[in-house]
Amino acid sequence: MLVDSAFGCGIIKACGLGDVAQLVRAPACHAGGRGFKSRHSRHFVEFGDMFCRKIMDVVINKAEVLSVADVPVVAAIAIETEIISICQNEVEILKNPLCHAEFLAIESALKCLETKYLDTASLYVTLEPCSFCASALEKVRIMEIFFGAYDPKGGAIFHNSKIFETSTIKPNIVGGIQETRCSAILTNFFKQLREK
């Protein structure tokens, strides 16, 4: 059961994930997405883990039911088997260009944990983070990034500025997770927007 503020930013108290086994960390290939392991990383997570799939499903399911009020991007911050925050894009809703899903999820998680770093946390998001969000993820020292659709125009993980290629912070990154499903959410949103 999601406990948050009407698809806005919020903390998740329970997510139906309590019975999921602890995340197994193992060096392996990353099924369902393209990723990389940096030489500075502490470990590498295989996306095939049941917990990773559950979290990504929660994020994608939430994006699928959003109204057309804003671009349907949803981001969650999790530590091991617990989702700490989950937020949607609110740029248009709040008329604030800083209200990207990732940024709001970071703010919420930092507040919840009363810390300035998320170096033990993972980000799950439906779209490749832009340079603004990737820079914020770098500043909070995020440990892992899992995302759905690639964004060749605005993404900054595998495209454009490739923030982490030159950074001293080297999170484990897996992209292209359920890419078709995540891309379809965005395609449908923009199609409906053009039809208005």
C-alpha positions in Angstrom: 0.0 0.0 0.0 1.5 3.3 -1.1 1.4 6.0 1.6 2.1 9.4 0.0 0.4 12.6 -0.8 -1.8 12.2 -3.9 0.9 11.3 -6.4 3.0 14.1 -5.1 6.1 13.7 -3.0 5.9 11.5 0.1 7.4 8.9 2.3 6.4 5.3 1.9 5.6 3.5 5.1 4.6 0.2 3.5 4.8 -0.9 -0.1 3.9 -4.6 0.0 7.6 -5.4 -0.1 8.0 -6.5 3.4 8.2 -10.2 2.4 10.8 -9.6 -0.2 14.2 -11.1 0.6 17.1 -8.9 1.2 18.7 -7.5 -1.9 21.4 -9.9 -3.1 24.5 -8.0 -4.3 26.7 -9.9 -6.7 29.0 -9.2 -9.6 27.0 -10.2 -12.6 25.6 -9.1 -15.9 22.6 -6.8 -15.7 19.6 -8.5 -17.3 17.0 -6.2 -18.7 19.2 -3.1 -19.0 22.5 -1.7 -20.1 24.8 -0.6 -17.3 28.4 -0.4 -16.2 30.6 -1.1 -13.3 33.1 1.6 -12.4 36.5 0.7 -11.0 35.7 2.8 -8.0 32.4 1.1 -7.2 31.9 -0.9 -4.0 29.8 -3.6 -5.6 27.5 -4.2 -8.6 23.9 -5.0 -8.5 22.3 -7.4 -11.0 19.0 -6.0 -12.0 17.5 -9.5 -12.0 17.1 -9.3 -8.2 13.5 -9.6 -7.1 13.7 -6.5 -4.9 15.0 -4.3 -7.8 12.2 -5.5 -10.0 9.5 -4.8 -7.3 10.7 -1.3 -6.8 10.9 -0.6 -10.5 7.4 -2.0 -10.9 6.1 0.3 -8.2 7.7 3.3 -9.9 6.4 2.4 -13.4 2.9 1.6 -12.1 2.7 5.0 -10.5 3.8 6.7 -13.7 1.1 4.8 -15.7 -1.7 6.2 -13.6 -0.6 9.8 -13.5 -2.9 12.5 -15.0 -1.8 14.6 -17.9 -1.0 17.5 -15.6 2.8 17.0 -15.9 5.3 14.8 -17.7 4.8 11.3 -16.2 8.2 10.7 -14.7 8.4 9.0 -11.3 11.4 8.5 -9.1 11.9 6.5 -5.9 14.8 6.4 -3.4 15.3 3.1 -1.6 17.8 1.7 0.9 18.0 -2.1 0.7 14.5 -3.3 0.9 12.7 -0.1 2.0 11.5 2.7 -0.2 12.3 6.0 1.5 10.7 8.4 -0.9 8.7 8.4 -4.1 7.9 11.5 -6.1 6.5 12.5 -9.5 7.5 15.3 -11.8 5.8 18.5 -10.6 7.4 21.2 -12.9 4.1 22.2 -14.5 1.9 21.6 -11.5 4.0 23.9 -9.2 5.3 26.1 -12.1 8.8 25.5 -10.9 11.5 24.2 -13.3 13.4 22.6 -10.3 10.6 20.2 -9.4 11.9 17.1 -11.3 10.9 13.8 -9.9 14.5 12.8 -9.0 15.2 16.1 -7.3 12.0 15.9 -5.2 12.7 12.3 -4.3 16.2 13.3 -3.2 14.9 16.2 -1.0 12.3 13.9 0.6 14.8 11.2 1.3 17.4 13.6 2.8 14.7 15.1 5.1 13.4 11.6 6.1 16.9 10.3 6.9 18.2 13.6 8.3 21.4 13.4 6.4 23.2 15.2 3.6 24.3 12.1 1.6 22.5 9.1 0.1 25.6 6.9 -0.3 23.8 3.8 0.8 20.7 4.5 -1.4 19.5 3.6 -4.8 17.4 5.7 -7.3 14.7 4.1 -9.4 13.3 6.3 -12.1 11.3 5.9 -15.3 13.5 8.2 -17.5 17.2 8.7 -17.8 18.1 11.6 -15.5 18.9 15.0 -17.0 22.0 16.9 -16.2 20.3 18.8 -13.4 19.2 15.6 -11.7 22.4 13.7 -12.5 24.4 16.5 -10.9 22.1 16.4 -7.8 22.6 12.6 -7.6 26.4 13.2 -7.8 26.2 15.8 -5.0 24.3 13.4 -2.6 26.7 10.5 -3.6 24.0 8.1 -4.7 25.1 4.5 -4.7 23.0 3.1 -7.5 20.9 4.4 -10.4 18.2 2.3 -12.2 16.2 3.9 -15.0 13.8 2.9 -17.6 13.7 4.9 -20.9 16.8 6.4 -22.4 16.7 10.1 -23.2 19.1 10.9 -26.1 18.0 14.6 -26.1 18.0 15.4 -22.4 19.6 12.5 -20.6 23.0 13.0 -18.9 23.9 9.4 -17.8 24.6 7.7 -21.1 24.0 10.8 -23.3 25.2 14.4 -23.6 27.3 15.5 -20.6 27.6 11.9 -19.2 28.0 13.3 -15.7 29.5 10.3 -14.0 32.2 9.7 -16.6 34.3 12.5 -15.2 33.0 12.5 -11.6 34.8 11.1 -8.6 31.5 9.7 -7.5 30.9 6.4 -9.4 27.5 4.9 -8.8 26.5 1.6 -10.3 24.1 2.4 -13.2 21.7 0.2 -15.1 19.5 1.8 -17.8 16.9 0.5 -20.2 14.9 -1.4 -17.6 11.5 -2.1 -19.0 12.4 0.5 -21.6 9.5 -0.2 -23.9 6.9 0.2 -21.1 8.6 3.4 -19.8 8.9 4.9 -23.3 5.2 4.1 -24.0 4.2 6.1 -21.0 6.0 9.2 -22.2 4.9 8.7 -25.9 1.3 8.4 -24.9 1.5 11.5 -22.7 2.9 13.7 -25.5 0.4 12.2 -28.0 -2.5 13.2 -25.7 -0.9 16.6 -25.2 -0.7 17.3 -28.9 -4.4 16.2 -29.4 -5.6 18.8 -27.0 
